[in-house]
Amino acid sequence: MRLQITKWVCVGLSAAALALPARAQTAADFYRGKTISVLSPFEGAGSYPQIAIALAAHLPKYIAGRPAAIAQFMPGAGGMKMATYLYKLAPKDGTSLGILFDGTASAQLLYADQGVIEYKADAFTPLGTLTKGDQSVLIVRGDSAVKTVEDARAREVVVGGAAAGAGNVVVPRGMNFILGTKFKVLTGYPTMAGILLAMEQNEVDATVVNWSNLGQLKPDWIAEGKIRVLAQVGGVRHRDLPDVRLISELTDNARDKETLALISANSMSGKGIVAAPGTPPERVAILRGALAQVMRDPEFVRFLHTQKIDPEPQTPEFLAETIARILKTDPAIVKLVREKIDVQ
């Protein structure tokens, strides 16, 4: 008898539910009780993990339903491990965000034949950027005899680098075959802190480092003139360095400029924030709106300044167009760069 009553009640409730008008799920309905993951491609004291922590702290304030949020660090393969996870495995429901390492698009080109790329940079869902461009700089010790790029054409300069494909390897090697410099790249340093320590200990003379990261890790080097900036790497000159040329400005040859632009691509996307591919459009709109509000949050802006990042947020369209432009690089130039800088 109990079974019959239970069955009847269920049927009755189902019929009643069908009779009621359907109510669309709101943002609050979806996000209430959920946890958003903000993924960083690196760990440690650098700007990427710190940005992930700060975004996790601030984003929920601007999302209806006030979800929880956590920062997750996913280092590996120079940032490609996180990109692969976000592309292939992360939930695609609006709860998985990532900070793309700035070389995401160029790595897809340069490593295409190596079997290590398992993502498509233009498939991520762009939410916006923290700044217009995240310039890197080629620096030498202040006591170095090399004071200009022209000097580096005349004498050998030992550059500290991570591994093949890293900006501090690709840039000096690219400058060697395009501009005739004599950079000798010493690889094997797992962290930027390790490279900067090697510079202090005179193991290496130079490196390529993100300008904001340098300002965070070694502010005294900038303030006290302990380093000299030979050139910038990126799409536009940094406001702090208006008189220092971009590497793409060191030649008048159009094809060489395009080649140097590919080499500089690691510094062009300005800390792009994305959601997993296939995130529902209504949740994309919610996340974009929340990020825009975070970028106006005085506390978050103060945080960016502590990271030496100029808050110049750019639109999702800017991020998508930047990635698309890199991916459209002439295949012949991509092939040349692969061969000359020994991307293995």
C-alpha positions as CSV (number, residue, x, y, z in Angstrom):
1,M,0.0,0.0,0.0
2,R,2.9,2.4,0.8
3,L,4.4,1.8,-2.6
4,Q,1.1,2.7,-4.3
5,I,0.6,5.9,-2.3
6,T,4.2,7.0,-2.9
7,K,3.8,6.4,-6.6
8,W,0.5,8.3,-6.8
9,V,2.0,11.2,-4.9
10,C,5.0,11.4,-7.2
11,V,2.8,11.3,-10.3
12,G,0.6,13.9,-8.8
13,L,3.5,16.2,-8.1
14,S,5.0,15.7,-11.5
15,A,1.7,16.6,-13.1
16,A,1.4,19.7,-11.0
17,A,5.0,20.7,-11.8
18,L,4.2,20.4,-15.5
19,A,1.2,22.6,-15.1
20,L,3.3,25.5,-13.6
21,P,5.0,28.0,-16.0
22,A,8.8,27.3,-16.4
23,R,11.1,29.8,-14.7
24,A,14.4,30.5,-16.4
25,Q,17.4,29.8,-14.2
26,T,18.9,33.1,-13.0
27,A,22.6,33.8,-12.4
28,A,21.9,33.7,-8.7
29,D,20.3,30.3,-9.1
30,F,23.3,28.9,-10.9
31,Y,26.1,30.5,-9.0
32,R,24.7,30.1,-5.5
33,G,26.7,27.4,-3.7
34,K,29.1,27.0,-6.6
35,T,32.9,27.5,-6.5
36,I,34.7,29.3,-9.3
37,S,38.3,28.2,-10.0
38,V,40.8,30.9,-11.2
39,L,43.7,29.1,-12.7
40,S,47.3,30.4,-12.8
41,P,49.9,28.9,-15.2
42,F,52.6,29.5,-12.6
43,E,53.1,29.3,-8.9
44,G,55.3,31.1,-6.4
45,A,55.7,34.8,-5.7
46,G,55.3,36.1,-9.3
47,S,52.4,38.1,-10.7
48,Y,50.4,35.3,-12.2
49,P,49.6,33.4,-8.9
50,Q,49.1,36.7,-7.0
51,I,46.6,37.9,-9.7
52,A,44.8,34.5,-9.4
53,I,44.5,34.9,-5.6
54,A,43.3,38.5,-6.0
55,L,40.7,37.7,-8.6
56,A,39.4,34.8,-6.5
57,A,38.9,37.3,-3.6
58,H,37.1,40.0,-5.6
59,L,35.1,38.4,-8.4
60,P,32.4,36.8,-6.2
61,K,31.4,40.3,-4.9
62,Y,30.1,41.1,-8.4
63,I,28.4,37.9,-9.3
64,A,24.7,37.3,-8.3
65,G,24.5,34.3,-5.9
66,R,27.9,35.2,-4.4
67,P,29.7,32.0,-5.3
68,A,32.9,31.0,-3.6
69,A,36.2,31.3,-5.6
70,I,39.6,29.7,-5.2
71,A,42.9,30.3,-6.9
72,Q,44.5,27.1,-8.3
73,F,48.2,27.0,-9.5
74,M,48.9,24.7,-12.4
75,P,52.5,25.1,-13.4
76,G,54.2,23.1,-16.1
77,A,55.5,23.3,-19.7
78,G,55.9,27.0,-19.5
79,G,52.2,27.7,-19.0
80,M,50.9,25.1,-21.5
81,K,49.8,22.7,-18.9
82,M,47.2,25.0,-17.5
83,A,46.1,26.0,-21.1
84,T,45.6,22.4,-21.9
85,Y,43.6,21.6,-18.8
86,L,41.4,24.6,-19.4
87,Y,40.8,23.6,-23.0
88,K,40.3,19.9,-22.5
89,L,39.2,19.1,-19.0
90,A,37.9,22.0,-17.0
91,P,34.1,22.4,-16.5
92,K,32.6,24.5,-19.3
93,D,29.7,25.9,-17.2
94,G,31.1,29.2,-16.1
95,T,33.1,28.1,-13.1
96,S,36.5,27.7,-14.7
97,L,38.6,30.8,-15.5
98,G,42.3,31.1,-16.4
99,I,45.0,33.7,-16.8
100,L,46.6,32.9,-20.1
101,F,50.4,33.0,-20.1
102,D,51.2,35.7,-22.7
103,G,52.8,33.2,-25.0
104,T,49.8,31.0,-25.4
105,A,49.1,31.9,-29.1
106,S,52.8,32.0,-30.2
107,A,53.5,28.7,-28.5
108,Q,50.7,27.1,-30.5
109,L,52.5,28.1,-33.6
110,L,56.1,27.4,-32.6
111,Y,55.4,24.0,-31.1
112,A,52.8,22.8,-33.6
113,D,55.1,20.0,-34.9
114,Q,56.3,18.9,-31.5
115,G,53.2,17.1,-30.4
116,V,52.9,19.1,-27.1
117,I,50.1,21.5,-28.0
118,E,46.7,20.2,-27.0
119,Y,44.7,23.5,-27.1
120,K,43.6,26.1,-29.5
121,A,44.2,29.6,-28.3
122,D,41.4,31.1,-30.2
123,A,38.9,28.6,-28.7
124,F,39.1,30.1,-25.2
125,T,36.3,32.4,-24.2
126,P,37.8,35.9,-23.8
127,L,36.7,37.9,-20.8
128,G,39.1,40.8,-21.0
129,T,42.6,41.8,-20.0
130,L,44.2,43.6,-17.0
131,T,46.3,45.9,-19.1
132,K,47.0,46.8,-22.7
133,G,50.3,44.9,-23.0
134,D,52.6,43.3,-20.6
135,Q,56.0,44.4,-21.9
136,S,59.1,42.4,-21.3
137,V,62.5,44.0,-21.3
138,L,66.0,42.9,-22.3
139,I,68.2,44.0,-19.4
140,V,72.0,43.8,-18.6
141,R,73.8,44.4,-15.4
142,G,74.5,48.1,-14.7
143,D,78.3,47.3,-14.6
144,S,78.3,45.6,-18.0
145,A,80.4,47.0,-20.8
146,V,77.4,46.5,-23.1
147,K,75.3,49.6,-22.9
148,T,73.3,49.3,-26.2
149,V,72.1,46.7,-28.6
150,E,74.8,47.9,-31.0
151,D,77.4,46.9,-28.3
152,A,75.9,43.4,-28.2
153,R,76.7,43.1,-31.9
154,A,80.3,43.5,-31.1
155,R,80.8,41.4,-28.0
156,E,79.4,38.3,-26.5
157,V,76.7,38.7,-23.8
158,V,75.7,35.7,-21.7
159,V,71.9,35.6,-21.2
160,G,70.1,33.6,-18.5
161,G,67.2,31.6,-19.8
162,A,64.7,29.0,-18.7
163,A,64.2,26.5,-21.6
164,A,63.7,26.4,-25.3
165,G,60.5,28.3,-26.1
166,A,60.7,30.7,-23.2
167,G,60.8,34.4,-23.9
168,N,64.3,34.7,-22.3
169,V,65.5,32.2,-24.8
170,V,63.5,33.0,-27.9
171,V,64.1,36.7,-27.9
172,P,67.9,36.8,-27.7
173,R,68.3,33.9,-30.2
174,G,65.9,35.7,-32.5
175,M,67.8,38.9,-32.2
176,N,71.0,37.0,-33.0
177,F,69.8,35.8,-36.4
178,I,67.8,38.9,-37.4
179,L,69.9,41.7,-35.9
180,G,73.4,40.1,-35.7
181,T,73.8,40.3,-31.9
182,K,76.0,37.9,-30.0
183,F,73.9,36.7,-27.2
184,K,74.9,33.4,-25.7
185,V,71.9,31.9,-24.0
186,L,72.5,29.8,-20.9
187,T,69.4,27.7,-20.2
188,G,68.3,25.6,-17.2
189,Y,67.1,28.2,-14.7
190,P,63.7,27.1,-13.5
191,T,62.5,30.4,-12.2
192,M,63.0,34.1,-12.9
193,A,64.2,34.6,-9.3
194,G,67.0,32.1,-10.1
195,I,68.0,34.0,-13.2
196,L,68.1,37.3,-11.4
197,L,70.3,35.7,-8.6
198,A,72.6,34.4,-11.4
199,M,72.9,38.0,-12.6
200,E,73.8,39.1,-9.1
201,Q,76.4,36.5,-8.8
202,N,77.9,37.3,-12.3
203,E,77.0,33.9,-13.8
204,V,75.1,35.7,-16.5
205,D,75.1,39.3,-17.9
206,A,71.6,39.7,-19.0
207,T,68.1,38.3,-19.4
208,V,64.6,39.0,-20.7
209,V,62.1,39.7,-17.9
210,N,58.6,41.0,-17.6
211,W,58.8,44.6,-16.6
212,S,56.1,44.3,-13.9
213,N,57.7,41.2,-12.6
214,L,61.1,42.9,-12.3
215,G,59.5,45.8,-10.5
216,Q,58.0,43.3,-8.0
217,L,61.1,41.1,-7.5
218,K,63.8,43.6,-7.7
219,P,62.5,47.2,-7.3
220,D,65.9,48.4,-6.0
221,W,67.5,47.4,-9.3
222,I,65.3,49.9,-11.1
223,A,65.4,52.6,-8.5
224,E,69.2,52.4,-8.0
225,G,70.2,51.8,-11.6
226,K,71.6,48.4,-11.1
227,I,70.4,47.3,-14.5
228,R,70.2,48.9,-17.9
229,V,67.3,48.3,-20.3
230,L,68.6,47.6,-23.8
231,A,65.3,47.1,-25.6
232,Q,61.6,46.4,-25.0
233,V,59.7,43.3,-26.2
234,G,56.0,43.9,-27.0
235,G,53.6,45.8,-29.2
236,V,54.0,49.3,-27.7
237,R,56.5,51.0,-25.5
238,H,55.9,51.0,-21.8
239,R,55.0,54.4,-20.3
240,D,57.9,54.0,-17.9
241,L,60.3,53.6,-20.8
242,P,59.3,56.0,-23.5
243,D,62.8,56.3,-24.9
244,V,63.7,52.6,-25.1
245,R,63.0,51.1,-28.5
246,L,61.1,47.9,-29.1
247,I,63.1,45.1,-30.7
248,S,60.8,45.5,-33.7
249,E,61.9,49.1,-34.1
250,L,65.6,48.0,-34.4
251,T,65.1,47.2,-38.1
252,D,63.5,48.8,-41.2
253,N,63.0,45.5,-43.0
254,A,59.3,44.7,-43.2
255,R,59.8,40.9,-43.1
256,D,62.2,41.2,-40.2
257,K,59.7,43.3,-38.3
258,E,57.0,40.6,-38.8
259,T,59.5,38.0,-37.5
260,L,60.4,40.1,-34.5
261,A,56.6,40.6,-33.9
262,L,56.2,36.8,-33.6
263,I,59.2,36.7,-31.2
264,S,57.6,39.5,-29.2
265,A,54.1,37.9,-29.1
266,N,54.7,36.8,-25.5
267,S,54.2,40.4,-24.4
268,M,51.2,41.5,-26.4
269,S,48.0,40.1,-24.7
270,G,48.2,42.0,-21.4
271,K,47.4,39.2,-18.9
272,G,44.3,37.9,-20.7
273,I,41.5,36.4,-18.6
274,V,39.5,33.7,-20.2
275,A,36.8,31.1,-19.5
276,A,36.8,27.6,-20.7
277,P,35.7,27.0,-24.3
278,G,32.0,26.5,-24.7
279,T,30.9,28.4,-21.6
280,P,27.2,29.3,-22.0
281,P,26.8,32.9,-23.4
282,E,24.6,34.1,-20.6
283,R,27.3,33.2,-18.1
284,V,30.0,34.7,-20.3
285,A,28.1,38.0,-20.0
286,I,28.0,37.7,-16.3
287,L,31.7,37.0,-16.0
288,R,32.6,39.8,-18.3
289,G,30.5,42.2,-16.3
290,A,32.0,41.0,-13.1
291,L,35.6,41.4,-14.4
292,A,34.8,44.9,-15.6
293,Q,33.6,45.8,-12.1
294,V,36.6,44.2,-10.5
295,M,38.9,46.4,-12.7
296,R,37.1,49.4,-11.2
297,D,37.4,48.1,-7.6
298,P,39.8,50.5,-5.8
299,E,41.2,47.7,-3.7
300,F,42.0,45.5,-6.8
301,V,43.5,48.5,-8.6
302,R,45.8,49.1,-5.6
303,F,46.8,45.5,-5.7
304,L,47.7,45.8,-9.4
305,H,49.9,48.7,-8.6
306,T,51.7,46.6,-6.0
307,Q,52.4,44.2,-8.8
308,K,53.8,47.0,-10.9
309,I,51.0,46.5,-13.4
310,D,49.3,49.5,-15.0
311,P,45.6,48.8,-14.9
312,E,44.6,49.5,-18.5
313,P,41.8,46.9,-19.0
314,Q,41.0,45.9,-22.6
315,T,37.9,44.4,-24.0
316,P,37.2,40.7,-24.8
317,E,37.4,41.8,-28.5
318,F,40.9,43.2,-28.0
319,L,42.1,39.9,-26.5
320,A,40.4,37.8,-29.3
321,E,41.9,40.1,-32.0
322,T,45.4,39.9,-30.5
323,I,45.3,36.1,-30.4
324,A,43.9,35.9,-34.0
325,R,46.6,38.3,-35.3
326,I,49.3,36.2,-33.8
327,L,47.8,33.0,-35.2
328,K,47.7,34.5,-38.7
329,T,51.5,35.0,-38.8
330,D,53.0,33.9,-42.2
331,P,53.8,30.2,-42.0
332,A,57.1,30.8,-43.6
333,I,58.1,33.1,-40.8
334,V,56.9,30.6,-38.2
335,K,59.1,28.0,-39.9
336,L,62.1,30.3,-40.0
337,V,61.8,31.1,-36.3
338,R,61.4,27.5,-35.4
339,E,64.6,26.6,-37.2
340,K,66.7,29.5,-36.1
341,I,65.9,29.5,-32.4
342,D,65.9,25.7,-32.1
343,V,62.4,25.3,-30.6
344,Q,62.6,21.7,-29.4
